[in-house]
Amino acid sequence: MGNEGRLGRLNSLLRRRGVVLPSYEIYGGVSGLIDYGPVGARIKRRVIDAWIDHWSSIGGVVEVDSPTITPKPVLVASGHVDEFNDHMSECSSCNAVFRSDHLLKDVHENPDSLKAPELDKMIAQSAIACPSCGKSEWGDASPMNLMFPTRIGATRGGRDAYMRPETAQGMFMLYPALFRHFRQKLPFGAMQTGKGFRNEISPRQGMIRLREFNMAELEYFIDPEDPPTPDLGEWGSSVSLLPDPEGPHAGEHSLTFSEALDSGIVKHPTVAWFLALTWEFLVHVGVNPERIRFRQHASTEMAHYADDCWDCELSGEHGWVEAVGIANRTCHDLLSHEEHSGSKLLRGWRQFDSPRTETRDVLAPKGAVIGPAFKDEAGAVTKALSELTEIPDSLPFVLHLADGSKVEITGEMVTRKNEEVTLHGEYFTPHVIEPAFGIDRIIWHILDHGYSEIEKEGGEYTILGLKQTVAPFDVVTLPLFDKDGMGDLARRISSRIDSLPGIQGDMDSSRSIGRRYARADEIGVPWAITVDHASLEDGTVTVRRRDDQAQVRTEVESLLSHLSSGSVGDLF
């Protein structure tokens, strides 16, 4: 079967087999929203579980869960209220609206980096036709903030908020709890999976561009003076890298991650480590390694919070698509939240190898005044005064306490003096390395890369070649006929399979055995067990391998043992 129409046939299969379907279809559907059906939801759950297991394995990483509703001040501090925009262009003829850079995807290598005047000029010069009406009459490109606004609470006393555009900000808010959890020692990380929301201007391409999507993000907090530098030698495969086209390494390179770091193409050792871990995860869940590449952002397209950013792009029916972003967010987020909130809890502690002595100005608290003035808060005020790194020129001044509250310090409460202090360490703002995964886009490419069309017995036949780690079911049990005791035995075997830790089975007894094999192949089940007349006599079953249709006879107990150990392939 040729590739022409392959995308339509793949989408038809996913819909027919309950993998991915349009949302609210009986009401006409909503662009940019999808449902995962009973098969798709299982695939999604297994991909997410595999992601959590993968990043947990590096050590020093915990899972957290924060709200999807985010107060506006948090997103003001993060920069999303001002910066989280895409440009849109409206057709003057039919009033259809499109993302400006998407109109230029076949004209410019990186249209996302263009400013509004450049977008307008290129759209006009290229005579871009409206995808809806075919005319070339466009208004000026204008920015649109992509967050969904909402309110917390009723009436006029409510607070402005947004549906979160990323899970990261919730993890930054949890930094003080994480710092305590890890006994004030970096590096450590927090990971979170869940929903994100982006009010796309013109969502298209099915699972690729959604208004509500599934994310998996890790925020890894490090000391910038002592970043993790793991040995990258265990990742010996060469990968495709496309460095900044405006930088000294422009052009495509095929290198190992270690070579990329040593050559300066990847600048930061922890970023290089996370590129390797990202590649490893994607291959583990079934993405074709030959269809993975890493592209570095040009300085003109860098996110407002990033010092360096690499996109992991996957190739499929929609071309090269960003599925993961690995960003060096430096101290941008924690420092910005400290400045906006006044909290001093967003810092790390760096212990010196040996104590240091220095002379500096201090404000020594007068206990006889501070105690009565602040009562229960006196200890917190004294501690905050001792931690001042910049002494105000004049009094009174506002002092920020560790819990985020503020107090006014007057001249009679303190004495300004010069003293020699011994320092055992210093506070600093940690840097953050972040891999952010678009789960829906990854699932799409797993399905796309696993979908194959072959000829079988003179007809067309479809196989979804999923890895067992992400298949909706590990095995399906099929009675040859649901009579003469075969159905009862099949149900007993299926029940025993379901009791195996980490193994999920299915059972299908409807229609012919050939149709049931085909259904299992179309949803990616790697193994099928057939219970027939011989099974009733000798306790053996037929095990069928999806990928080459090979079959072998084995005893039930042997099969269960191999399922438990993940070694069913050894039966062949």
BASEVO-354781 format. One line per field, with one value per residue (C-alpha): residue number from 1; residue in one letter; x, y, z. Coordinates in steps of 0.05 Angstrom, whole numbers, plus 5000, padded with zeros to 4 digits. Each point is the difference from the previous one (the first is absolute). Last residue first. Example, Ala and Ser with C-alpha at 12.3 -4.5 7.8 and 13.67 -1.06 7.14 Angstrom:
<atoms>
pos	(2  1) $
code	(s  a) $
xx	(5273  4973) $
yy	(4979  4931) $
zz	(5143  5013) $
</atoms>
This chain:
<atoms>
pos	(572  571  570  569  568  567  566  565  564  563  562  561  560  559  558  557  556  555  554  553  552  551  550  549  548  547  546  545  544  543  542  541  540  539  538  537  536  535  534  533  532  531  530  529  528  527  526  525  524  523  522  521  520  519  518  517  516  515  514  513  512  511  510  509  508  507  506  505  504  503  502  501  500  499  498  497  496  495  494  493  492  491  490  489  488  487  486  485  484  483  482  481  480  479  478  477  476  475  474  473  472  471  470  469  468  467  466  465  464  463  462  461  460  459  458  457  456  455  454  453  452  451  450  449  448  447  446  445  444  443  442  441  440  439  438  437  436  435  434  433  432  431  430  429  428  427  426  425  424  423  422  421  420  419  418  417  416  415  414  413  412  411  410  409  408  407  406  405  404  403  402  401  400  399  398  397  396  395  394  393  392  391  390  389  388  387  386  385  384  383  382  381  380  379  378  377  376  375  374  373  372  371  370  369  368  367  366  365  364  363  362  361  360  359  358  357  356  355  354  353  352  351  350  349  348  347  346  345  344  343  342  341  340  339  338  337  336  335  334  333  332  331  330  329  328  327  326  325  324  323  322  321  320  319  318  317  316  315  314  313  312  311  310  309  308  307  306  305  304  303  302  301  300  299  298  297  296  295  294  293  292  291  290  289  288  287  286  285  284  283  282  281  280  279  278  277  276  275  274  273  272  271  270  269  268  267  266  265  264  263  262  261  260  259  258  257  256  255  254  253  252  251  250  249  248  247  246  245  244  243  242  241  240  239  238  237  236  235  234  233  232  231  230  229  228  227  226  225  224  223  222  221  220  219  218  217  216  215  214  213  212  211  210  209  208  207  206  205  204  203  202  201  200  199  198  197  196  195  194  193  192  191  190  189  188  187  186  185  184  183  182  181  180  179  178  177  176  175  174  173  172  171  170  169  168  167  166  165  164  163  162  161  160  159  158  157  156  155  154  153  152  151  150  149  148  147  146  145  144  143  142  141  140  139  138  137  136  135  134  133  132  131  130  129  128  127  126  125  124  123  122  121  120  119  118  117  116  115  114  113  112  111  110  109  108  107  106  105  104  103  102  101  100  99  98  97  96  95  94  93  92  91  90  89  88  87  86  85  84  83  82  81  80  79  78  77  76  75  74  73  72  71  70  69  68  67  66  65  64  63  62  61  60  59  58  57  56  55  54  53  52  51  50  49  48  47  46  45  44  43  42  41  40  39  38  37  36  35  34  33  32  31  30  29  28  27  26  25  24  23  22  21  20  19  18  17  16  15  14  13  12  11  10  9  8  7  6  5  4  3  2  1) $
code	(f  l  d  g  v  s  g  s  s  l  h  s  l  l  s  e  v  e  t  r  v  q  a  q  d  d  r  r  r  v  t  v  t  g  d  e  l  s  a  h  d  v  t  i  a  w  p  v  g  i  e  d  a  r  a  y  r  r  g  i  s  r  s  s  d  m  d  g  q  i  g  p  l  s  d  i  r  s  s  i  r  r  a  l  d  g  m  g  d  k  d  f  l  p  l  t  v  v  d  f  p  a  v  t  q  k  l  g  l  i  t  y  e  g  g  e  k  e  i  e  s  y  g  h  d  l  i  h  w  i  i  r  d  i  g  f  a  p  e  i  v  h  p  t  f  y  e  g  h  l  t  v  e  e  n  k  r  t  v  m  e  g  t  i  e  v  k  s  g  d  a  l  h  l  v  f  p  l  s  d  p  i  e  t  l  e  s  l  a  k  t  v  a  g  a  e  d  k  f  a  p  g  i  v  a  g  k  p  a  l  v  d  r  t  e  t  r  p  s  d  f  q  r  w  g  r  l  l  k  s  g  s  h  e  e  h  s  l  l  d  h  c  t  r  n  a  i  g  v  a  e  v  w  g  h  e  g  s  l  e  c  d  w  c  d  d  a  y  h  a  m  e  t  s  a  h  q  r  f  r  i  r  e  p  n  v  g  v  h  v  l  f  e  w  t  l  a  l  f  w  a  v  t  p  h  k  v  i  g  s  d  l  a  e  s  f  t  l  s  h  e  g  a  h  p  g  e  p  d  p  l  l  s  v  s  s  g  w  e  g  l  d  p  t  p  p  d  e  p  d  i  f  y  e  l  e  a  m  n  f  e  r  l  r  i  m  g  q  r  p  s  i  e  n  r  f  g  k  g  t  q  m  a  g  f  p  l  k  q  r  f  h  r  f  l  a  p  y  l  m  f  m  g  q  a  t  e  p  r  m  y  a  d  r  g  g  r  t  a  g  i  r  t  p  f  m  l  n  m  p  s  a  d  g  w  e  s  k  g  c  s  p  c  a  i  a  s  q  a  i  m  k  d  l  e  p  a  k  l  s  d  p  n  e  h  v  d  k  l  l  h  d  s  r  f  v  a  n  c  s  s  c  e  s  m  h  d  n  f  e  d  v  h  g  s  a  v  l  v  p  k  p  t  i  t  p  s  d  v  e  v  v  g  g  i  s  s  w  h  d  i  w  a  d  i  v  r  r  k  i  r  a  g  v  p  g  y  d  i  l  g  s  v  g  g  y  i  e  y  s  p  l  v  v  g  r  r  r  l  l  s  n  l  r  g  l  r  g  e  n  g  m) $
xx	(5206  4988  5056  4955  4955  5057  4969  5012  4927  4978  5053  4974  4928  5018  5037  4939  4953  5041  5028  4985  5033  4974  5033  4956  5062  4988  4942  5030  4950  5000  4960  4976  5017  4961  5000  4927  4962  5057  4996  4929  5023  5024  5038  5047  5018  5063  5023  4933  5008  4929  4995  5034  4948  4943  5032  5010  4926  4979  5040  4970  4930  4949  4999  5043  5049  5039  5049  5062  5039  5065  5035  4992  4966  4928  4975  5034  4964  4933  5016  5017  4934  4962  5033  4982  4927  4999  5031  4951  4961  4981  5030  5038  5075  5004  5043  5042  5033  5069  5038  4941  4997  5071  5049  5053  4982  5029  4947  4999  4931  4986  4953  4982  4979  4980  5031  5012  5035  5025  5033  4984  5042  4986  5054  5033  4933  4975  5064  4999  4930  5018  5059  4956  4949  5053  5032  5063  5035  5073  5021  5068  4993  5050  5002  4999  5056  5010  5070  5044  5038  5009  5036  4982  5042  4959  4980  4939  4929  4958  4929  4930  5005  5011  4937  4989  4934  4975  4984  4972  5029  5012  5075  4988  5007  5023  4971  5042  5002  5057  5051  5054  4973  5050  5008  5015  4948  5002  5008  4940  4957  5019  4983  4933  4984  5017  4958  4939  4967  5005  5015  5005  5012  5058  5028  5012  5036  5032  5035  5018  5070  4996  5064  5056  5054  5067  5016  5021  4993  4988  5029  4973  4942  4929  4953  4928  4942  4949  4925  4981  5016  4930  4989  4945  5019  5076  5002  4955  5047  5061  4968  4978  5062  5053  5025  4942  5047  4947  4986  4937  4966  4952  5018  4974  5038  4950  4926  4999  5061  5067  5014  5033  5037  5004  5062  5001  5053  4996  4925  4945  4977  4999  5054  4977  5051  5058  4989  4972  5040  4972  5005  4980  4959  4975  5057  4987  4929  4956  4979  4996  5073  5024  4966  5029  5071  4997  4975  5054  5053  4973  4996  5074  5018  4960  5036  5067  4984  5024  4974  5036  5063  5040  5005  4925  4981  5052  4971  4930  5023  5005  4965  5002  4953  5021  5020  5056  5023  4930  4944  4973  4999  5019  4965  5017  4988  5019  5059  4992  5049  4957  5039  5057  4960  5035  4959  5017  4951  5009  5046  5005  4930  4973  4944  4924  4969  4929  4969  4939  4948  4943  4932  4962  4940  5000  5033  5051  5032  4943  4958  5040  4963  4990  4990  5013  5018  4973  5052  4983  5042  4977  5041  5068  5048  5073  5042  5075  5061  5071  5008  4998  4955  4976  4967  4931  5016  5021  4939  4953  5033  4998  4925  4983  5052  4964  4934  5034  5026  4933  4991  4947  4960  4927  5002  4982  4969  4976  4928  4975  4955  4954  5021  5066  5061  4991  5018  5046  5022  5071  5022  5012  4988  5050  4979  5018  4972  4938  5005  4971  5030  4937  4994  4937  5019  5075  5009  5051  5070  5022  5073  5016  4938  5010  5075  4986  4946  5044  5059  4957  4973  5068  5029  5030  4939  5012  5060  5019  4956  4954  4966  4984  4979  4925  5019  5040  4938  4956  4934  4933  4943  4966  4978  5030  5044  5034  5024  5072  5020  5065  5013  5006  5024  5044  4961  4955  5050  5058  5009  4984  4935  4984  5004  4963  4942  4983  5008  4945  5030  5017  5065  5022  5069  5046  5070  5070  5065  5016  5009  4948  4942  5007  4987  4946  4960  5006  4980  4939  4982  5007  4960  4943  4998  4996  4944  4962  5007  4967  4939  4995  5046  4958  5023  4995  5033  4939  4936  4951  4933  4956  4999  5076  5013  5074  5029  5028  5066  5010  4930  5013  4960  5030  5072  4988  4968  5059  5049  4960  4998  5074  5016  4961  5057  5053  4988  4971) $
yy	(4629  4992  5050  5055  4992  5027  5056  4962  4996  4984  4945  4968  5005  4966  4944  4987  5000  4948  5019  4997  5050  5049  5050  5058  5041  5062  4974  4938  4944  4954  4936  4967  4938  4968  4930  4982  5066  5037  4951  5024  5072  5059  5051  5048  5065  5040  5071  5037  5060  5025  4975  4934  4983  5015  4958  4941  5006  5002  4936  4965  5013  5042  5019  4965  5055  5002  5053  4998  5050  4979  5042  4949  4936  4995  5021  4939  4954  5030  4991  4927  4989  5036  4958  4937  5021  5019  4934  4959  4973  5070  5069  4976  5007  5034  5063  5029  5067  5019  5060  5046  5074  4995  5049  4954  4945  5042  5019  4972  5020  4950  5009  4949  5011  4937  4945  4953  5056  5064  5050  5067  5026  5045  5000  5066  5036  4971  5017  5067  5017  4977  5048  5057  4986  4996  5067  4994  5056  4988  5055  5020  5050  5045  5010  5070  5009  5000  4998  4956  4995  5075  5029  5073  5061  5060  5070  5029  5024  4991  4975  5010  5075  5016  4967  4932  4990  4929  4957  4929  4950  4944  5016  5072  5060  5064  5067  5061  5055  5018  5021  4972  4929  4944  4950  4927  4996  4931  5025  5046  4942  4959  5056  5010  4926  4997  5062  4972  4975  5070  5050  5066  4972  4957  5050  5055  4963  4955  5056  4969  5010  5029  4978  5032  4952  4970  4931  4933  4936  4930  4941  4959  5050  4973  5024  5009  5005  5055  5006  5010  5074  5020  5072  4975  5035  5000  4929  4976  5032  4969  4931  5005  5029  4961  4963  4975  4952  4969  4931  5003  4936  4982  5051  4976  4982  4982  4990  4926  4987  5028  5015  5063  5006  5075  5029  5062  5046  5060  4991  5041  5043  4940  5002  5016  5055  4964  4941  4940  4936  4942  4928  4944  4936  4961  4950  4983  4975  5018  4937  5016  4984  5040  5062  4988  4991  5063  5040  4972  5020  5071  5002  4984  5053  5051  4980  5009  5070  5026  4950  5015  5012  4943  4961  5005  4976  4945  4974  5003  4958  5037  5009  5074  5044  5071  5060  4989  5072  5028  5030  4932  4981  4926  4945  4933  4930  4944  4953  4940  4989  5022  4966  5050  5059  4998  5044  5074  5027  5076  5029  5075  5004  4963  4958  4994  4951  5018  4941  5004  4953  5032  4979  5049  5047  5048  4949  5003  4933  4954  5018  5041  5065  5052  5070  5053  4952  5016  4961  4957  4949  4935  4953  4972  5026  4992  5031  4999  5001  5026  5026  4990  5037  4935  4974  5008  5070  5025  4966  5035  5067  4985  4985  5066  4983  4933  5035  5046  4941  4967  5041  5045  4998  5019  5073  5042  5065  4999  5005  5054  5030  4940  4927  4966  4987  5031  4975  5019  4948  5015  5011  5075  5025  5043  5035  4987  5054  4984  4952  4997  4943  4961  4924  4998  4957  4988  5075  5007  5025  5051  4987  5074  5014  4944  5018  5074  4984  4950  5048  5055  4953  4972  4936  4943  4955  5003  4953  4973  5049  4988  4933  5016  5071  4995  4964  5061  5044  4954  5000  5037  4995  5066  4979  5057  5038  4936  5008  4991  4976  5009  4954  5023  4977  5061  5051  4955  4943  5039  4954  5058  5017  4926  4994  5066  4972  4943  4931  4949  4932  4986  4966  4927  4976  4943  4994  5002  4988  4938  4989  4944  5046  5029  4934  4975  5064  4997  4926  5016  5056  4954  4946  5047  5027  4931  4980  5065  4984  4932  5023  5065  5060  5061  5060  5076  5050  5012  4986  4946  5009  4988  4924  5004  5029  4981  4970  4930  4967  4926  4971  4950  5037  5068  4977  4959  5059  5045  4949  4993  5075  5007  4943  5033  4993  4958  4941  4932) $
zz	(5400  5074  5015  4973  5061  5043  5040  5066  5019  4929  4997  5064  4977  4933  5035  5045  4940  4962  4933  4925  4954  4948  4952  4976  4985  5044  5041  5030  5011  5061  4992  5064  5039  5057  4970  4985  5006  4965  4943  4984  4994  5043  4959  5034  4964  5012  4980  5006  4954  4990  4928  5015  5054  4952  4945  5047  5018  4928  4986  5061  4974  5036  5075  5053  5018  5065  5023  5044  5041  5032  5054  5054  4974  5023  4931  4970  5049  4981  4926  5012  5036  4945  4946  5038  5003  4926  4979  5042  4940  4980  4987  4940  4985  5068  4994  5056  4986  5025  5025  4992  4981  4972  5033  5030  4950  4944  4949  4930  4977  4945  4941  4946  4928  4962  4958  5058  5038  4969  5047  5031  5058  5059  5054  4979  4997  5065  5038  4963  5025  5070  5001  4976  5054  5054  4985  5042  5038  5019  5048  5027  5057  5033  5075  5031  5050  5075  5028  5042  5066  5007  5060  5013  5017  5019  4978  5033  4989  5062  4994  5027  5014  4927  4974  4968  4965  4992  4940  4991  4950  5051  5002  5021  4954  5035  4980  5017  5053  4994  4948  4956  5004  5015  4944  5017  5055  5033  5071  4993  4975  5061  5048  4966  5003  5074  5015  4964  5064  5032  4944  5037  5070  4977  4949  5051  5056  4949  4965  4933  4970  4930  4967  4959  4979  5017  4973  5026  4961  5026  4961  4942  4997  5003  4946  5022  4951  4992  4988  5073  5004  4979  4976  4953  4936  5009  5027  4944  4948  5033  5002  4927  4967  5039  4937  4958  4962  4956  4972  4957  4980  4943  4946  4933  4937  4945  5015  4980  5043  5022  5073  5026  5066  5010  5032  5043  5028  5046  5008  5035  4942  4953  4947  4929  4983  5034  4954  5035  4996  4961  5023  4953  5004  4940  4997  5073  4982  5060  5038  5075  5013  4940  5028  5069  4976  4957  5060  5045  4949  4993  5076  5007  4948  5039  5063  4966  4973  4933  4949  4935  5042  4968  5065  5012  4930  5003  5065  4971  4941  4934  4934  4984  4959  4985  5042  5051  5008  5014  4958  4980  5073  5002  4961  5031  4971  5047  5005  5046  5056  5058  5057  4989  5026  5068  5046  5010  5052  5007  5054  4992  4971  5062  4972  5002  4950  4980  4964  4955  4973  4962  4974  4957  4999  4942  4954  4944  4981  5020  4939  4950  5013  5054  4973  5052  5055  5069  5038  5059  5038  5031  5043  5016  5051  5016  5055  5001  5045  4996  5053  5075  5049  5032  4936  5029  5027  4931  4969  5048  4984  4925  4998  4966  4947  4990  4988  4950  4960  4984  4937  4969  5066  4996  5018  5061  5022  5072  5023  5047  4947  5000  5003  5014  4956  4932  4930  4943  4948  4979  4928  5000  4929  4963  4935  4927  4955  4959  4941  4929  4961  4979  5003  5043  5060  4993  4986  4944  5017  4947  5018  5004  5042  5050  5003  5015  5052  5036  5001  5028  5055  5022  4971  5042  4991  4925  5005  4931  4963  4940  5013  5073  4982  5016  5064  5022  4996  5041  4964  5003  4950  4987  4929  4958  5049  5021  5071  5021  5069  5038  5059  5072  5068  5013  5042  5043  4994  5031  5061  5047  4964  4999  5075  5009  4958  5046  4968  4990  4980  5072  5022  5002  5019  4980  5028  4969  5038  4960  4925  5002  5017  4930  4966  5048  4992  4924  4998  5043  4952  4939  5035  5018  4929  4970  5048  4983  4926  5006  5040  4960  5006  4984  4961  5003  4951  4958  5037  4976  4965  5060  4990  4994  5069  4994  4937  5009  5019  5014  4997  4944  4947  5017  4999  4937  4964  5020  4971  4936  4991  5012  4951  4944  4951  5035  4953  5019) $
</atoms>
